[in-house]
Amino acid sequence: MNRTDRLYALVEELRACAPRRLSARALAARFEVSARTVERDISALQQAGVPIYSDVGRTGGYTLDKSRTLPPLNFTPTEAVAVAITLSRSEGSPYGRSARTALRKILAAMSAVDGAAAQELADRIRFLSPTEPGERASVPAVLEEAVATRRVVRIGYVDRSGAVTERVVEPVSFTAGSRCWYFLGWCRLRGEGRVFRTDRIRHAVLLDEPAPHRSFEELKCDVPDDVVIRALNLV
């Protein structure tokens, strides 16, 4: 068993036994390595953020917090590639950075064989892009956090005429057009729901104030007649 597979197997062994503790000696016997190797592997997993805890003494050992981890996802190679294709289109979108980390987690949860098969299939996928692609503005991370945590945000916004105004906005949602992303919220300066192009937001500061709960419908933002708004579904 190579080290990558052993690290994955160590996590699953601890998950299966949790909350019972397993000693380094017991894990070493299980994976036919030395106790020192197990200790190094556990240390590497802890540094990577896996919630593994240890106790010293006769009854000590290692255990894993099951409430803070996911069981094996068992993605097939084709499912992993399908997710990668979708996530590859998320560049510049809200939570695009999180999309990249999500894909890495999916690949890390796959077996070495399935991971290699997914990579081989991915090598047969190609995208056509302009030779000189235009610069795509990314949604500021501050706005992503404002929507996710429902916290008021202060932004500097440039309107169509080039004038910059300071706005305090209660965040509600994001929406996408054909060319860019929009940040929707209740603008306290105007006293109504407003739509802000994210590429016109010059700066954004997250405030400590919680935002009142508002629905998308409450904003009553103007929508063209030939446009249909769809919610993002996870199923």
Long-range contacts (C-beta under 8 A, 24 or more apart in sequence): 1-31, 2-112, 3-41, 4-112, 5-111, 5-112, 6-31, 6-33, 6-41, 7-41, 7-44, 7-45, 8-108, 8-109, 8-111, 10-38, 10-41, 10-42, 10-45, 11-45, 11-50, 11-52, 11-64, 11-69, 12-72, 14-52, 14-62, 14-63, 14-64, 15-64, 15-66, 15-69, 15-71, 17-63, 18-63, 18-64, 18-65, 18-66, 19-63, 19-66, 20-63, 21-55, 21-59, 21-60, 21-61, 21-62, 21-63, 22-61, 22-62, 22-63, 23-60, 23-61, 23-62, 24-61, 24-62, 26-61, 27-62, 70-109, 72-109, 73-106, 73-109, 73-110, 75-106, 75-109, 75-110, 75-114, 75-118, 76-114, 77-110, 77-114, 77-117, 77-118, 77-120, 77-121, 78-121, 80-106, 80-107, 80-110, 80-114, 80-115, 80-118, 81-118, 81-121, 81-122, 81-125, 84-118, 84-122, 85-125, 88-127, 91-136, 91-138, 92-136, 92-137, 92-138, 92-139, 92-181, 93-139, 93-176, 93-181, 94-139, 94-143, 94-144, 94-147, 94-174, 94-181, 95-144, 96-138, 96-139, 97-141, 137-180, 137-198, 137-199, 139-174, 139-181, 139-183, 139-198, 140-198, 140-201, 140-204, 142-204, 142-205, 142-206, 143-171, 143-174, 143-183, 143-198, 143-201, 143-204, 145-206, 146-171, 146-204, 146-206, 146-211, 147-171, 147-172, 147-173, 147-174, 147-183, 150-210, 150-211, 150-213, 151-206, 151-207, 151-208, 151-209, 151-210, 151-211, 152-207, 152-209, 152-210, 152-211, 153-185, 153-204, 153-205, 153-206, 153-207, 154-204, 154-205, 154-207, 155-196, 155-201, 155-202, 155-203, 155-204, 155-205, 156-201, 156-202, 156-203, 156-204, 157-196, 157-200, 157-201, 157-202, 158-200, 158-201, 158-202, 159-200, 164-202, 165-189, 167-194, 167-196, 168-207, 169-194, 169-196, 170-211, 170-212, 170-214, 171-211, 172-214, 172-215, 172-216, 172-218, 172-219, 173-216, 175-229, 184-216, 184-219, 184-221, 185-211, 185-214, 185-219, 186-211, 186-212, 186-214, 186-219, 192-219, 192-220, 193-218, 193-219, 193-220, 193-221, 194-219, 194-221, 195-221
